[in-house]
Amino acid sequence: MRRLVWLTALALGATTAQAGTDLFYLGAGVTEGSLTASNNGYLAFGEPELQNTSWTAYAGVRPLSWLALEADRIDFGSGNAGSFSNESTSNTHADASAWAVYAVGFLPVPLPLVDVYGKLGVARWKLNSTLTQTPNFPPPDTVITTPRSYSGTDVAWGVGVQAHIKLLGVRLEYEGLQVDSKTASIAALSVFVHF
């Protein structure tokens, strides 16, 4: 995470940006995220921690200098959790992703090279999990595998800073998503093109 902040600071410092009037933009980048995949006991064994370096992609339209509409695709990565009893060994593998739609508001800061923004919207998330139970005693071929999928729609928000020159830019942002009763935290460093 510290490397992510340093890289962004260098990119912002080296970028001579210009407040653009371009209408559309596309971007993609790397994320550091954290999510505990408990879902109110839906995963029967353990609560896998999804703490991974993963990816995000987004597209937006900015009809006004202070307002944009944006759609994001966020991948949370995957995680594992295990448990052991006298009868069996259990392992839960989980992965999660989300689609989010935001209204993005840009602050009127007196910095022509930099945009500071906040965003608020909704996210449609999906959590996949597979529970594998292996008996500790023969017969060993009675492994039980239970796949499950869980989804929902919840509030999403974010804050960030971006800078761009001509067609290219760099963005650093933080996003938070409600995933059932948990909050997913995502820090992202990305590049974008506007046209």
ZAMAR-319965 format. One record per residue: residue in three letters; x, y, z of N, C-alpha, C in turn; residue number from 1. Coordinates in nm, 4 decimals. Layout:
SITE    r      n_xx      n_yy      n_zz     ca_xx     ca_yy     ca_zz      c_xx      c_yy      c_zz    k
SITE  ALA         X         Y         Z         X         Y         Z         X         Y         Z  NUM
...
This chain:
SITE    r      n_xx      n_yy      n_zz     ca_xx     ca_yy     ca_zz      c_xx      c_yy      c_zz    k
SITE  MET    0.0819   -0.1187    0.0000    0.0000    0.0000    0.0000    0.0867    0.1257    0.0000    1
SITE  ARG    0.1988    0.1210    0.0753    0.2886    0.2354    0.0794    0.3470    0.2630   -0.0583    2
SITE  ARG    0.3790    0.1543   -0.1323    0.4300    0.1709   -0.2691    0.3261    0.2366   -0.3583    3
SITE  LEU    0.1992    0.1995   -0.3389    0.0906    0.2578   -0.4171    0.0821    0.4085   -0.3966    4
SITE  VAL    0.0946    0.4528   -0.2711    0.0883    0.5956   -0.2413    0.2083    0.6691   -0.3015    5
SITE  TRP    0.3290    0.6108   -0.2891    0.4489    0.6753   -0.3447    0.4417    0.6860   -0.4959    6
SITE  LEU    0.3966    0.5795   -0.5608    0.3854    0.5829   -0.7065    0.2881    0.6913   -0.7520    7
SITE  THR    0.1777    0.7037   -0.6800    0.0811    0.8057   -0.7169    0.1354    0.9459   -0.6941    8
SITE  ALA    0.2045    0.9662   -0.5821    0.2625    1.0969   -0.5541    0.3629    1.1361   -0.6620    9
SITE  LEU    0.4448    1.0404   -0.7049    0.5406    1.0684   -0.8120    0.4688    1.1000   -0.9431   10
SITE  ALA    0.3658    1.0217   -0.9729    0.2932    1.0440   -1.0983    0.2239    1.1800   -1.0981   11
SITE  LEU    0.1631    1.2158   -0.9856    0.0965    1.3456   -0.9780    0.1972    1.4601   -0.9844   12
SITE  GLY    0.3112    1.4407   -0.9214    0.4127    1.5445   -0.9238    0.4742    1.5618   -1.0606   13
SITE  ALA    0.4833    1.4543   -1.1368    0.5461    1.4610   -1.2684    0.4479    1.4939   -1.3790   14
SITE  THR    0.3191    1.4876   -1.3488    0.2181    1.5104   -1.4517    0.1783    1.6568   -1.4558   15
SITE  THR    0.1909    1.7173   -1.5698    0.1398    1.8531   -1.5889    0.0015    1.8381   -1.6486   16
SITE  ALA   -0.1001    1.8514   -1.5642   -0.2365    1.8221   -1.6083   -0.3100    1.9489   -1.6459   17
SITE  GLN   -0.4176    1.9278   -1.7136   -0.4996    2.0384   -1.7601   -0.6449    2.0007   -1.7370   18
SITE  ALA   -0.7222    2.0909   -1.6804   -0.8634    2.0614   -1.6566   -0.9308    2.0391   -1.7905   19
SITE  GLY   -0.9731    1.9158   -1.8142   -1.0228    1.8815   -1.9461   -1.1702    1.9101   -1.9619   20
SITE  THR   -1.2104    1.9294   -2.0820   -1.3512    1.9465   -2.1139   -1.4008    1.8289   -2.1962   21
SITE  ASP   -1.3208    1.7216   -2.2018   -1.3581    1.6042   -2.2785   -1.4736    1.5327   -2.2114   22
SITE  LEU   -1.5584    1.4706   -2.2928   -1.6829    1.4145   -2.2429   -1.6691    1.2736   -2.1847   23
SITE  PHE   -1.5965    1.1839   -2.2515   -1.5890    1.0440   -2.2101   -1.4506    1.0092   -2.1568   24
SITE  TYR   -1.4454    0.9089   -2.0666   -1.3165    0.8589   -2.0203   -1.3260    0.7097   -1.9884   25
SITE  LEU   -1.2122    0.6412   -2.0033   -1.1977    0.4991   -1.9739   -1.0715    0.4812   -1.8915   26
SITE  GLY   -1.0743    0.3896   -1.7938   -0.9564    0.3683   -1.7121   -0.9482    0.2268   -1.6584   27
SITE  ALA   -0.8290    0.1915   -1.6113   -0.8049    0.0610   -1.5496   -0.6848    0.0732   -1.4579   28
SITE  GLY   -0.6827   -0.0110   -1.3543   -0.5711   -0.0033   -1.2626   -0.5646   -0.1199   -1.1669   29
SITE  VAL   -0.4751   -0.1042   -1.0701   -0.4490   -0.2071   -0.9705   -0.5117   -0.1644   -0.8382   30
SITE  THR   -0.5611   -0.2616   -0.7619   -0.6270   -0.2329   -0.6347   -0.5630   -0.3110   -0.5211   31
SITE  GLU   -0.5744   -0.2571   -0.4020   -0.5471   -0.3287   -0.2773   -0.6778   -0.3282   -0.2006   32
SITE  GLY   -0.7339   -0.4464   -0.1746   -0.8646   -0.4517   -0.1120   -0.8684   -0.5409    0.0100   33
SITE  SER   -0.9739   -0.5224    0.0902   -0.9937   -0.6021    0.2102   -1.1424   -0.6279    0.2296   34
SITE  LEU   -1.1772   -0.7547    0.2485   -1.3159   -0.7940    0.2719   -1.3170   -0.9252    0.3487   35
SITE  THR   -1.3939   -0.9313    0.4580   -1.4145   -1.0556    0.5309   -1.5411   -1.1206    0.4779   36
SITE  ALA   -1.5279   -1.2393    0.4220   -1.6393   -1.3053    0.3531   -1.7217   -1.3885    0.4494   37
SITE  SER   -1.7904   -1.3240    0.5429   -1.8698   -1.3999    0.6404   -2.0150   -1.4114    0.5980   38
SITE  ASN   -2.0744   -1.3011    0.5540   -2.2131   -1.3010    0.5093   -2.3083   -1.3693    0.6067   39
SITE  ASN   -2.3033   -1.3237    0.7312   -2.3957   -1.3711    0.8344   -2.4010   -1.5233    0.8452   40
SITE  GLY   -2.2851   -1.5874    0.8459   -2.2790   -1.7311    0.8614   -2.3063   -1.8091    0.7352   41
SITE  TYR   -2.3176   -1.7405    0.6218   -2.3455   -1.8126    0.4977   -2.2337   -1.9102    0.4654   42
SITE  LEU   -2.1098   -1.8698    0.4898   -1.9989   -1.9622    0.4721   -1.9846   -2.0404    0.6020   43
SITE  ALA   -2.0143   -2.1681    0.5970   -2.0312   -2.2457    0.7191   -1.9027   -2.2614    0.8000   44
SITE  PHE   -1.7876   -2.2684    0.7337   -1.6625   -2.2908    0.8036   -1.5662   -2.1763    0.7769   45
SITE  GLY   -1.5352   -2.1020    0.8810   -1.4368   -1.9959    0.8679   -1.4935   -1.8718    0.8007   46
SITE  GLU   -1.4157   -1.7658    0.8046   -1.4507   -1.6403    0.7384   -1.3303   -1.5978    0.6563   47
SITE  PRO   -1.3203   -1.6401    0.5315   -1.2029   -1.6077    0.4500   -1.1800   -1.4573    0.4396   48
SITE  GLU   -1.0557   -1.4155    0.4551   -1.0164   -1.2762    0.4367   -0.9721   -1.2583    0.2923   49
SITE  LEU   -1.0437   -1.1752    0.2187   -1.0060   -1.1429    0.0817   -0.9215   -1.0161    0.0869   50
SITE  GLN   -0.7918   -1.0311    0.1033   -0.6980   -0.9193    0.1080   -0.5966   -0.9418   -0.0024   51
SITE  ASN   -0.6200   -0.8797   -0.1157   -0.5428   -0.9114   -0.2336   -0.5106   -0.7886   -0.3155   52
SITE  THR   -0.4047   -0.8019   -0.3951   -0.3813   -0.7074   -0.5031   -0.4615   -0.7583   -0.6213   53
SITE  SER   -0.5492   -0.6764   -0.6743   -0.6361   -0.7193   -0.7825   -0.6495   -0.6065   -0.8843   54
SITE  TRP   -0.7663   -0.5922   -0.9486   -0.7802   -0.4953   -1.0574   -0.9164   -0.4283   -1.0549   55
SITE  THR   -0.9244   -0.3161   -1.1247   -1.0491   -0.2453   -1.1459   -1.0482   -0.1843   -1.2856   56
SITE  ALA   -1.1659   -0.1607   -1.3401   -1.1804   -0.0922   -1.4688   -1.3049   -0.0043   -1.4597   57
SITE  TYR   -1.3037    0.1070   -1.5310   -1.4168    0.1980   -1.5220   -1.4338    0.2770   -1.6514   58
SITE  ALA   -1.5558    0.3287   -1.6690   -1.5883    0.4138   -1.7829   -1.6822    0.5214   -1.7324   59
SITE  GLY   -1.6685    0.6414   -1.7889   -1.7521    0.7496   -1.7413   -1.7832    0.8510   -1.8479   60
SITE  VAL   -1.8819    0.9325   -1.8179   -1.9184    1.0455   -1.9027   -1.9256    1.1677   -1.8110   61
SITE  ARG   -1.8630    1.2793   -1.8542   -1.8552    1.4013   -1.7741   -1.9192    1.5166   -1.8518   62
SITE  PRO   -2.0516    1.5299   -1.8427   -2.1203    1.6328   -1.9210   -2.0959    1.7742   -1.8692   63
SITE  LEU   -2.0619    1.7859   -1.7402   -2.0337    1.9158   -1.6790   -1.8967    1.9094   -1.6121   64
SITE  SER   -1.8320    2.0230   -1.5956   -1.6991    2.0235   -1.5344   -1.7026    1.9738   -1.3905   65
SITE  TRP   -1.8179    1.9843   -1.3236   -1.8276    1.9444   -1.1839   -1.9031    1.8132   -1.1615   66
SITE  LEU   -1.9494    1.7472   -1.2686   -2.0312    1.6267   -1.2527   -1.9995    1.5222   -1.3587   67
SITE  ALA   -1.9893    1.3950   -1.3146   -1.9726    1.2820   -1.4062   -2.0591    1.1660   -1.3585   68
SITE  LEU   -2.0906    1.0765   -1.4504   -2.1543    0.9493   -1.4199   -2.0552    0.8413   -1.4576   69
SITE  GLU   -2.0375    0.7431   -1.3679   -1.9306    0.6448   -1.3870   -1.9791    0.5046   -1.3533   70
SITE  ALA   -1.9313    0.4062   -1.4293   -1.9560    0.2643   -1.4020   -1.8218    0.1968   -1.3771   71
SITE  ASP   -1.8131    0.1188   -1.2686   -1.6883    0.0511   -1.2297   -1.7090   -0.0993   -1.2232   72
SITE  ARG   -1.6040   -0.1709   -1.2558   -1.5970   -0.3155   -1.2327   -1.4817   -0.3372   -1.1357   73
SITE  ILE   -1.5093   -0.4014   -1.0227   -1.4085   -0.4203   -0.9189   -1.3943   -0.5690   -0.8897   74
SITE  ASP   -1.2721   -0.6168   -0.8881   -1.2437   -0.7549   -0.8503   -1.1774   -0.7529   -0.7122   75
SITE  PHE   -1.2328   -0.8274   -0.6165   -1.1785   -0.8294   -0.4808   -1.0734   -0.9377   -0.4601   76
SITE  GLY   -1.0509   -1.0221   -0.5589   -0.9567   -1.1324   -0.5415   -1.0222   -1.2493   -0.4690   77
SITE  SER   -0.9413   -1.3306   -0.4023   -0.9930   -1.4509   -0.3370   -0.9206   -1.4747   -0.2055   78
SITE  GLY   -0.9754   -1.5666   -0.1261   -0.9153   -1.6013    0.0022   -0.9602   -1.7380    0.0472   79
SITE  ASN   -0.8916   -1.7914    0.1485   -0.9208   -1.9248    0.2012   -0.9286   -1.9209    0.3533   80
SITE  ALA   -1.0061   -2.0119    0.4084   -1.0119   -2.0317    0.5530   -1.0344   -2.1800    0.5785   81
SITE  GLY   -0.9734   -2.2328    0.6825   -0.9878   -2.3750    0.7122   -1.0219   -2.3997    0.8572   82
SITE  SER   -1.0727   -2.5185    0.8838   -1.1003   -2.5611    1.0204   -1.0780   -2.7119    1.0290   83
SITE  PHE   -1.0561   -2.7592    1.1520   -1.0264   -2.9001    1.1749   -1.1080   -2.9494    1.2929   84
SITE  SER   -1.1680   -3.0671    1.2770   -1.2380   -3.1317    1.3876   -1.1922   -3.2759    1.3953   85
SITE  ASN   -1.2433   -3.3495    1.4920   -1.2059   -3.4910    1.5039   -1.2513   -3.5716    1.3840   86
SITE  GLU   -1.3591   -3.5281    1.3192   -1.4157   -3.6053    1.2095   -1.3615   -3.5656    1.0718   87
SITE  SER   -1.3374   -3.4351    1.0511   -1.3018   -3.3924    0.9157   -1.2211   -3.2633    0.9167   88
SITE  THR   -1.1609   -3.2371    0.8010   -1.0910   -3.1119    0.7762   -1.1724   -3.0349    0.6728   89
SITE  SER   -1.1966   -2.9075    0.7008   -1.2788   -2.8274    0.6109   -1.1990   -2.7078    0.5608   90
SITE  ASN   -1.2224   -2.6731    0.4338   -1.1580   -2.5568    0.3745   -1.2625   -2.4795    0.2938   91
SITE  THR   -1.2665   -2.3485    0.3139   -1.3556   -2.2620    0.2374   -1.2721   -2.1716    0.1485   92
SITE  HIS   -1.3009   -2.1720    0.0196   -1.2377   -2.0808   -0.0756   -1.3452   -1.9840   -0.1233   93
SITE  ALA   -1.3136   -1.8537   -0.1243   -1.4122   -1.7540   -0.1655   -1.3485   -1.6512   -0.2580   94
SITE  ASP   -1.4275   -1.5994   -0.3494   -1.3865   -1.4869   -0.4327   -1.5062   -1.3950   -0.4504   95
SITE  ALA   -1.4790   -1.2666   -0.4776   -1.5873   -1.1693   -0.4865   -1.5550   -1.0644   -0.5915   96
SITE  SER   -1.6608   -1.0059   -0.6467   -1.6473   -0.8976   -0.7443   -1.7723   -0.8110   -0.7363   97
SITE  ALA   -1.7670   -0.6935   -0.8011   -1.8821   -0.6035   -0.7978   -1.8851   -0.5160   -0.9221   98
SITE  TRP   -2.0052   -0.4759   -0.9602   -2.0304   -0.3692   -1.0564   -2.0864   -0.2535   -0.9770   99
SITE  ALA   -2.0396   -0.1331   -1.0025   -2.0889   -0.0165   -0.9302   -2.1198    0.0965   -1.0280  100
SITE  VAL   -2.2221    0.1762   -0.9944   -2.2581    0.2941   -1.0724   -2.2551    0.4129   -0.9764  101
SITE  TYR   -2.1858    0.5209   -1.0175   -2.1662    0.6358   -0.9301   -2.2071    0.7663   -0.9975  102
SITE  ALA   -2.2494    0.8626   -0.9158   -2.2493    1.0037   -0.9518   -2.1220    1.0603   -0.8910  103
SITE  VAL   -2.0396    1.1268   -0.9719   -1.9092    1.1777   -0.9281   -1.9150    1.3299   -0.9269  104
SITE  GLY   -1.8850    1.3905   -0.8120   -1.8828    1.5351   -0.7999   -1.7405    1.5853   -0.7848  105
SITE  PHE   -1.7014    1.6819   -0.8679   -1.5660    1.7383   -0.8653   -1.5675    1.8711   -0.7898  106
SITE  LEU   -1.4745    1.8855   -0.6963   -1.4670    2.0079   -0.6175   -1.4070    2.1210   -0.7010  107
SITE  PRO   -1.4531    2.2440   -0.6782   -1.3976    2.3586   -0.7520   -1.2685    2.4092   -0.6869  108
SITE  VAL   -1.1635    2.3266   -0.6881   -1.0370    2.3668   -0.6272   -0.9574    2.4526   -0.7258  109
SITE  PRO   -0.8787    2.5489   -0.6764   -0.8034    2.6379   -0.7653   -0.6738    2.5746   -0.8142  110
SITE  LEU   -0.6806    2.4502   -0.8551   -0.5638    2.3784   -0.9056   -0.5956    2.3304   -1.0466  111
SITE  PRO   -0.5531    2.3995   -1.1490   -0.5891    2.3603   -1.2850   -0.5277    2.2271   -1.3277  112
SITE  LEU   -0.4336    2.1771   -1.2510   -0.3665    2.0539   -1.2887   -0.4270    1.9300   -1.2241  113
SITE  VAL   -0.5136    1.9478   -1.1257   -0.5599    1.8360   -1.0429   -0.7107    1.8445   -1.0234  114
SITE  ASP   -0.7782    1.7290   -1.0245   -0.9195    1.7174   -0.9879   -0.9292    1.6440   -0.8553  115
SITE  VAL   -1.0089    1.6956   -0.7637   -1.0422    1.6273   -0.6389   -1.1909    1.5955   -0.6450  116
SITE  TYR   -1.2287    1.4734   -0.6112   -1.3680    1.4332   -0.6304   -1.4165    1.3393   -0.5211  117
SITE  GLY   -1.5476    1.3305   -0.5114   -1.6153    1.2324   -0.4286   -1.7219    1.1655   -0.5133  118
SITE  LYS   -1.7582    1.0430   -0.4779   -1.8607    0.9743   -0.5564   -1.9509    0.8910   -0.4661  119
SITE  LEU   -2.0755    0.8787   -0.5085   -2.1762    0.8061   -0.4329   -2.2627    0.7294   -0.5317  120
SITE  GLY   -2.2928    0.6031   -0.4964   -2.3739    0.5235   -0.5871   -2.4174    0.3923   -0.5249  121
SITE  VAL   -2.4421    0.2947   -0.6100   -2.4827    0.1610   -0.5672   -2.3933    0.0576   -0.6345  122
SITE  ALA   -2.3769   -0.0554   -0.5674   -2.2945   -0.1641   -0.6205   -2.3724   -0.2946   -0.6172  123
SITE  ARG   -2.3606   -0.3695   -0.7236   -2.4159   -0.5054   -0.7310   -2.2980   -0.6002   -0.7141  124
SITE  TRP   -2.2896   -0.6666   -0.5999   -2.1754   -0.7524   -0.5701   -2.2149   -0.8995   -0.5754  125
SITE  LYS   -2.1120   -0.9832   -0.5925   -2.1328   -1.1278   -0.5957   -2.0183   -1.1959   -0.5229  126
SITE  LEU   -2.0528   -1.2886   -0.4351   -1.9556   -1.3664   -0.3590   -1.9746   -1.5137   -0.3931  127
SITE  ASN   -1.8697   -1.5771   -0.4405   -1.8719   -1.7213   -0.4693   -1.7887   -1.7921   -0.3639  128
SITE  SER   -1.8358   -1.9045   -0.3173   -1.7588   -1.9813   -0.2197   -1.7730   -2.1304   -0.2468  129
SITE  THR   -1.6692   -2.2037   -0.2099   -1.6709   -2.3497   -0.2205   -1.6211   -2.4076   -0.0887  130
SITE  LEU   -1.7044   -2.4869   -0.0241   -1.6694   -2.5536    0.1000   -1.6303   -2.6974    0.0673  131
SITE  THR   -1.5089   -2.7362    0.1047   -1.4595   -2.8726    0.0817   -1.4356   -2.9392    0.2160  132
SITE  GLN   -1.5029   -3.0523    0.2415   -1.4889   -3.1274    0.3663   -1.4273   -3.2634    0.3358  133
SITE  THR   -1.3156   -3.2903    0.4018   -1.2432   -3.4155    0.3827   -1.2425   -3.4929    0.5135  134
SITE  PRO   -1.2951   -3.6177    0.5169   -1.2953   -3.6950    0.6413   -1.1529   -3.7289    0.6837  135
SITE  ASN   -1.1292   -3.7317    0.8137   -0.9964   -3.7640    0.8652   -0.9706   -3.9138    0.8706  136
SITE  PHE   -1.0755   -3.9942    0.8517   -1.0617   -4.1397    0.8570   -1.1194   -4.1998    0.7293  137
SITE  PRO   -1.0769   -4.3209    0.6929   -1.1297   -4.3850    0.5704   -1.2818   -4.3941    0.5778  138
SITE  PRO   -1.3512   -4.3996    0.4673   -1.2955   -4.3985    0.3321   -1.2598   -4.2574    0.2858  139
SITE  PRO   -1.1429   -4.2408    0.2238   -1.0981   -4.1074    0.1849   -1.1685   -4.0516    0.0614  140
SITE  ASP   -1.2486   -4.1347   -0.0079   -1.3130   -4.0880   -0.1304   -1.4485   -4.0227   -0.1041  141
SITE  THR   -1.4785   -3.9923    0.0211   -1.6062   -3.9297    0.0528   -1.5897   -3.7789    0.0770  142
SITE  VAL   -1.5065   -3.7152   -0.0032   -1.4886   -3.5703    0.0054   -1.6179   -3.5021   -0.0411  143
SITE  ILE   -1.6650   -3.4068    0.0382   -1.7878   -3.3357    0.0055   -1.7515   -3.1933   -0.0357  144
SITE  THR   -1.7945   -3.1535   -0.1553   -1.7695   -3.0185   -0.2062   -1.9030   -2.9483   -0.2265  145
SITE  THR   -1.9170   -2.8330   -0.1643   -2.0419   -2.7579   -0.1722   -2.0154   -2.6181   -0.2284  146
SITE  PRO   -2.0485   -2.5928   -0.3568   -2.0338   -2.4571   -0.4114   -2.1558   -2.3727   -0.3787  147
SITE  ARG   -2.1314   -2.2440   -0.3563   -2.2416   -2.1528   -0.3266   -2.2133   -2.0177   -0.3906  148
SITE  SER   -2.3190   -1.9441   -0.4156   -2.3066   -1.8101   -0.4706   -2.4051   -1.7200   -0.3985  149
SITE  TYR   -2.3597   -1.5997   -0.3658   -2.4382   -1.5076   -0.2849   -2.4217   -1.3690   -0.3441  150
SITE  SER   -2.5300   -1.2917   -0.3601   -2.5195   -1.1598   -0.4227   -2.6164   -1.0623   -0.3583  151
SITE  GLY   -2.5940   -0.9339   -0.3865   -2.6815   -0.8313   -0.3323   -2.6478   -0.6948   -0.3907  152
SITE  THR   -2.7291   -0.5967   -0.3583   -2.7087   -0.4588   -0.4029   -2.7048   -0.3688   -0.2808  153
SITE  ASP   -2.5966   -0.2905   -0.2679   -2.5785   -0.2051   -0.1514   -2.5147   -0.0725   -0.1908  154
SITE  VAL   -2.5011    0.0153   -0.0942   -2.4447    0.1486   -0.1138   -2.2940    0.1396   -0.1407  155
SITE  ALA   -2.2450    0.2309   -0.2276   -2.1025    0.2418   -0.2574   -2.0634    0.3891   -0.2560  156
SITE  TRP   -1.9403    0.4180   -0.2156   -1.8933    0.5560   -0.2103   -1.7432    0.5587   -0.2376  157
SITE  GLY   -1.6898    0.6779   -0.2593   -1.5465    0.6888   -0.2828   -1.5004    0.8331   -0.2829  158
SITE  VAL   -1.3700    0.8512   -0.2669   -1.3043    0.9815   -0.2769   -1.1747    0.9609   -0.3536  159
SITE  GLY   -1.1277    1.0640   -0.4221   -1.0044    1.0477   -0.4968   -0.9481    1.1770   -0.5496  160
SITE  VAL   -0.8317    1.1640   -0.6123   -0.7642    1.2753   -0.6769   -0.7097    1.2242   -0.8099  161
SITE  GLN   -0.7145    1.3069   -0.9126   -0.6639    1.2677   -1.0429   -0.5976    1.3866   -1.1105  162
SITE  ALA   -0.5055    1.3545   -1.2015   -0.4386    1.4573   -1.2810   -0.4210    1.4033   -1.4217  163
SITE  HIS   -0.4244    1.4925   -1.5225   -0.4093    1.4444   -1.6593   -0.3469    1.5505   -1.7480  164
SITE  ILE   -0.2856    1.5026   -1.8533   -0.2279    1.5896   -1.9546   -0.2717    1.5367   -2.0898  165
SITE  LYS   -0.3254    1.6238   -2.1705   -0.3779    1.5847   -2.3010   -0.4750    1.4698   -2.2845  166
SITE  LEU   -0.4456    1.3523   -2.3421   -0.5417    1.2419   -2.3370   -0.5235    1.1481   -2.2188  167
SITE  LEU   -0.4086    1.1516   -2.1510   -0.3776    1.0538   -2.0477   -0.3812    1.1139   -1.9085  168
SITE  GLY   -0.4169    1.0297   -1.8098   -0.4196    1.0764   -1.6720   -0.3909    0.9642   -1.5749  169
SITE  VAL   -0.3755    1.0019   -1.4486   -0.3518    0.9068   -1.3404   -0.4477    0.9408   -1.2271  170
SITE  ARG   -0.4936    0.8382   -1.1563   -0.5943    0.8556   -1.0518   -0.5581    0.7708   -0.9304  171
SITE  LEU   -0.5749    0.8286   -0.8116   -0.5624    0.7562   -0.6849   -0.6937    0.7743   -0.6113  172
SITE  GLU   -0.7543    0.6613   -0.5673   -0.8828    0.6732   -0.4997   -0.9033    0.5652   -0.3962  173
SITE  TYR   -0.9970    0.5932   -0.3075   -1.0423    0.4981   -0.2071   -1.1914    0.4768   -0.2283  174
SITE  GLU   -1.2342    0.3501   -0.2261   -1.3759    0.3176   -0.2387   -1.4182    0.2277   -0.1235  175
SITE  GLY   -1.5410    0.2446   -0.0808   -1.5999    0.1578    0.0192   -1.7328    0.1045   -0.0319  176
SITE  LEU   -1.7550   -0.0248   -0.0145   -1.8792   -0.0881   -0.0586   -1.9376   -0.1683    0.0563  177
SITE  GLN   -2.0680   -0.1598    0.0734   -2.1342   -0.2492    0.1661   -2.1541   -0.3830    0.0966  178
SITE  VAL   -2.1054   -0.4894    0.1575   -2.1253   -0.6255    0.1074   -2.1962   -0.7018    0.2183  179
SITE  ASP   -2.3285   -0.7073    0.2088   -2.4131   -0.7621    0.3136   -2.3873   -0.6839    0.4418  180
SITE  SER   -2.3396   -0.7471    0.5492   -2.3174   -0.6756    0.6748   -2.1744   -0.6258    0.6888  181
SITE  LYS   -2.0911   -0.6451    0.5876   -1.9504   -0.6075    0.5944   -1.9218   -0.4893    0.5022  182
SITE  THR   -1.8101   -0.4208    0.5276   -1.7650   -0.3131    0.4410   -1.6384   -0.3568    0.3698  183
SITE  ALA   -1.6402   -0.3505    0.2391   -1.5219   -0.3784    0.1590   -1.4468   -0.2479    0.1372  184
SITE  SER   -1.3170   -0.2474    0.1613   -1.2327   -0.1291    0.1432   -1.1386   -0.1527    0.0268  185
SITE  ILE   -1.1303   -0.0560   -0.0647   -1.0471   -0.0698   -0.1842   -0.9690    0.0581   -0.2067  186
SITE  ALA   -0.8367    0.0461   -0.2179   -0.7514    0.1571   -0.2612   -0.7054    0.1231   -0.4022  187
SITE  ALA   -0.7133    0.2186   -0.4936   -0.6828    0.1904   -0.6342   -0.5923    0.2970   -0.6938  188
SITE  LEU   -0.4971    0.2518   -0.7736   -0.4127    0.3382   -0.8550   -0.4390    0.3010   -1.0000  189
SITE  SER   -0.4790    0.3973   -1.0823   -0.5159    0.3644   -1.2192   -0.4707    0.4725   -1.3158  190
SITE  VAL   -0.4727    0.4359   -1.4417   -0.4506    0.5313   -1.5490   -0.5775    0.5379   -1.6317  191
SITE  PHE   -0.6010    0.6524   -1.6964   -0.7210    0.6660   -1.7772   -0.6921    0.7492   -1.9001  192
SITE  VAL   -0.7796    0.7342   -1.9972   -0.7732    0.8136   -2.1194   -0.9078    0.8831   -2.1341  193
SITE  HIS   -0.9068    1.0092   -2.1729   -1.0327    1.0814   -2.1949   -1.0366    1.1348   -2.3376  194
SITE  PHE   -1.1558    1.1434   -2.3903   -1.1717    1.1833   -2.5312   -1.3060    1.2491   -2.5538  195
